[in-house]
Amino acid sequence: MMTDPIADMLTRLRNAQRADKEQVSIPYSKNKEAILRVFADEGFIADYRSEGEGARKVLIATLKYFQGQPVIETVQRISRPGLRIYRGKNELPRINAGLGVAVISTPRGVMSDRAAREIGQGGEVLCKIY
């Protein structure tokens, strides 16, 4: 049993980019799919898709490179099962002077810190990427 599936997903992305892989396979969950949607919307991955059914369902993330270098410089888990980090709408972090993105889980769904600020909603800070 895995205690932190989101950290596992981030580690898979980090390791695949270091190994110059084109795609990475991640066990499916709705939460992971929402995080990958934010990464794709913000331009950190090229695309993602889900394959399979039931317990064998996986997410396939297509990684993105620019001039041979990975687009993702750093991806880090913030809130974790042993220490949840919640921030209000006025306390949401700005990552790398606005060049990075914090992924926030709000009552309205998983979104970037910019989107959460726009709608005036705080939540759990899941991870940061830049």
KOLDOTOR-28027 format. One line per field, with one value per residue (C-alpha): residue number from 1; x, y, z negated. Coordinates in Angstrom, 3 decimals, padded with zeros to 6 digits, always signed. Example, Ala and Ser with C-alpha at 12.3 -4.5 7.8 and 13.67 -1.06 7.14 Angstrom:
seq <- c(1;2)
X <- c(+012.300;+013.670)
Y <- c(-004.500;-001.060)
Z <- c(-007.800;-007.140)
END
This chain:
seq <- c(1;2;3;4;5;6;7;8;9;10;11;12;13;14;15;16;17;18;19;20;21;22;23;24;25;26;27;28;29;30;31;32;33;34;35;36;37;38;39;40;41;42;43;44;45;46;47;48;49;50;51;52;53;54;55;56;57;58;59;60;61;62;63;64;65;66;67;68;69;70;71;72;73;74;75;76;77;78;79;80;81;82;83;84;85;86;87;88;89;90;91;92;93;94;95;96;97;98;99;100;101;102;103;104;105;106;107;108;109;110;111;112;113;114;115;116;117;118;119;120;121;122;123;124;125;126;127;128;129;130)
X <- c(+000.000;+001.233;+000.935;+001.301;+000.218;+000.639;+004.284;+004.755;+003.329;+005.615;+008.626;+007.723;+007.539;+010.857;+012.656;+011.265;+012.451;+015.923;+016.071;+014.909;+011.812;+009.066;+006.190;+005.574;+002.893;+001.120;-001.550;-004.933;-006.866;-009.178;-006.958;-003.812;-005.704;-006.747;-003.131;-001.926;-004.641;-003.193;+000.347;-000.848;-002.830;+000.206;+002.535;+004.719;+003.723;+002.716;-000.397;-001.889;-004.430;-005.973;-005.835;-007.275;-010.224;-010.893;-007.887;-005.571;-006.398;-003.311;-002.509;+000.069;+001.787;+003.714;+006.676;+007.811;+011.346;+012.694;+016.017;+016.799;+016.208;+013.220;+010.546;+010.012;+012.954;+011.582;+008.462;+007.953;+005.213;+004.070;+001.123;+001.572;-000.466;+001.421;+001.318;-001.464;-000.802;-003.853;-003.755;-006.454;-007.056;-004.728;-001.954;-001.564;+002.140;+003.762;+006.246;+009.518;+008.241;+005.220;+007.141;+006.080;+002.735;+001.355;-001.390;-004.258;-007.099;-010.124;-013.802;-014.303;-011.696;-007.954;-006.503;-003.433;-002.696;-003.510;-006.945;-007.644;-006.701;-008.997;-012.045;-011.063;-010.702;-008.059;-007.382;-004.775;-001.433;-000.673;+002.597;+004.683;+006.276;+008.608)
Y <- c(+000.000;+003.453;+006.132;+009.174;+008.543;+012.200;+012.206;+008.979;+010.665;+013.687;+011.399;+009.449;+012.718;+013.941;+010.642;+010.315;+013.806;+013.131;+009.964;+011.938;+009.774;+010.870;+009.501;+008.253;+005.889;+006.719;+004.668;+006.362;+008.485;+011.454;+013.653;+012.819;+013.451;+016.899;+017.725;+016.635;+018.829;+021.841;+020.897;+020.641;+023.910;+025.729;+024.249;+021.999;+018.782;+018.373;+016.274;+013.406;+010.678;+007.769;+004.165;+000.895;+000.116;-000.639;-001.462;-001.435;+002.147;+004.351;+007.938;+008.467;+011.863;+013.122;+015.135;+018.418;+019.531;+022.853;+022.851;+019.426;+020.530;+019.456;+022.133;+021.000;+022.286;+021.422;+019.648;+019.349;+018.057;+020.674;+019.245;+015.608;+013.032;+013.700;+017.500;+019.127;+022.715;+024.951;+028.590;+031.230;+033.212;+036.007;+033.622;+031.520;+031.156;+032.776;+030.312;+031.578;+035.173;+034.073;+031.856;+028.683;+027.290;+026.022;+023.417;+024.108;+021.755;+023.984;+023.237;+024.105;+021.541;+021.325;+024.441;+026.644;+029.329;+032.020;+030.546;+030.191;+033.857;+034.901;+033.213;+034.232;+030.707;+029.177;+025.509;+022.807;+023.496;+020.148;+020.824;+023.401;+023.229;+025.485)
Z <- c(+000.000;+000.919;-001.774;+000.512;+004.111;+005.141;+004.013;+005.994;+009.116;+008.717;+008.244;+011.392;+013.362;+011.936;+012.617;+016.151;+017.056;+015.640;+017.774;+020.871;+021.285;+023.656;+021.565;+018.042;+016.740;+013.456;+011.616;+012.090;+009.612;+010.143;+007.968;+009.982;+013.210;+011.930;+011.009;+014.471;+016.023;+014.151;+015.287;+018.918;+018.739;+017.351;+020.023;+017.867;+019.662;+023.295;+022.664;+020.662;+021.264;+019.384;+020.601;+019.387;+017.177;+013.531;+011.374;+014.402;+015.397;+015.787;+016.734;+019.475;+019.240;+022.267;+021.030;+022.536;+023.405;+024.683;+026.564;+025.123;+021.509;+019.388;+018.964;+015.357;+013.347;+009.895;+008.700;+004.958;+002.656;+000.104;-001.829;-002.787;-004.723;-007.976;-007.681;-005.699;-004.594;-004.109;-003.002;-002.729;+000.446;-000.705;-001.824;+001.337;+002.237;+005.264;+006.688;+008.171;+008.483;+010.491;+012.952;+011.158;+010.110;+006.832;+007.226;+004.818;+003.876;+003.262;+002.640;+006.341;+007.497;+008.089;+009.734;+009.998;+007.427;+010.003;+010.688;+006.957;+006.397;+009.266;+007.745;+004.204;+002.855;+000.578;-000.072;-000.528;+001.179;+002.816;+004.650;+006.465;+009.900;+011.865)
END
